């Protein structure tokens, strides 16, 4: 099977994130994609029987779901902003809100 392009992977990932049904204009508006590139990628995915075009909506076909689940080239779980999460080594016991805080002299 021919590998997916980055745009095709993006479309598949967005359909999966939208629980299997995605409005095409929303994809165009959210990702600022040119309609010609989007249309070409959708046609390629439709010819490969990965997605089904239902009017203005895209849906994954059964074959598309199988490809997504069995393929390692389709990363589904990607964090949008991983730098916003605090690493475990910096986390401490959470203090109650009304408890006063007195810093130690070592910190000064």
N, C-alpha and C positions, 0 to 999 in steps of 0.2 A: 504494500500500500504506500502510495506517495505521501510523504510527510506534509503536515499542515503548515501553512504560512503563518506569520505572526498575526495577521488580520483575521484569518480563519480561527486561530486559537482564541483570539479576543472575542469573536462572535460566539463561539461555543461556550466560553467561560461566562459571558454575560447572560446567555440563555440559561445556563445552569444556576446562576445567581438569582435569576428571575423565576425560579421554580418551573422551568420548562417552557414558558411562553413569554415572548418578548416583543414589544412594539418596536417596529423598525425605526420610526422617527425618534424614539427615545434613545436608541443606540446612536443614531446619527448626531443628535443634539448633545448627548452626554460626552461622547468621545471626540467630537468635532471631526468626524470623518467625511470625506468628500462622497457625495452620493454615487459617483461612478465607481470608485473603489469598493464601496460597500455593496453595490449591486453586483459587481463582478465576483466578489468573494461569496456572496450569498448564492449566486448561480452555481459556482463551483461546488459549494457544500450541498446544494440541492441535487446536482448531477451525481455526486458521490453518495446520495441518499443518507446524508447525515442530518439535514434539517428539512422541514416541510414548511413551505410558504403558504400561509392561510390568510389571504387578503393582505393586511398590513402587519400581520403577526408572524413570528418565527417560532417553530416548535421543533424540539428534538424528536427524531423518529426512533423507533425501537432499535434499529441498527446504530443510530447515533448514540443512544444511551449505552449500548454495548461497547462501542468504540471508546467512549469517554471513560467508562469504568475499567476497561482492559488496557487502555493506552497510558503509558507513562509520559507521553509528550503533552498531555493536557493537564496542566497543574490546576487543580480546583481550589485547593485551600491556600490562598495567598493572602497575606495580611497587607492591607492598604498602607498603614502607617505604623510599622513595628517600633519606630523610635519613640512613640508615645507611651509605651509600656515601660514601667519601672523594672529594672532587673532585680532578681531575687536577693542579690547580695546587698542591695541598698534598702530593702524593706526591713522594718522593725516592728515591734509590737505596737499596735495602734492604741493611742492614749484616749481616754474619754474626753469629751469636749470641754467639760468644766474643770478638769484637773489642771492646776497650775504647772507650768514648766519652768524648771530651774536648770540652766545649762551647767555643765561641769567646767572647772577651771582649765582643763586640758584643751577645750575647744577655743579658748581665747588665745 
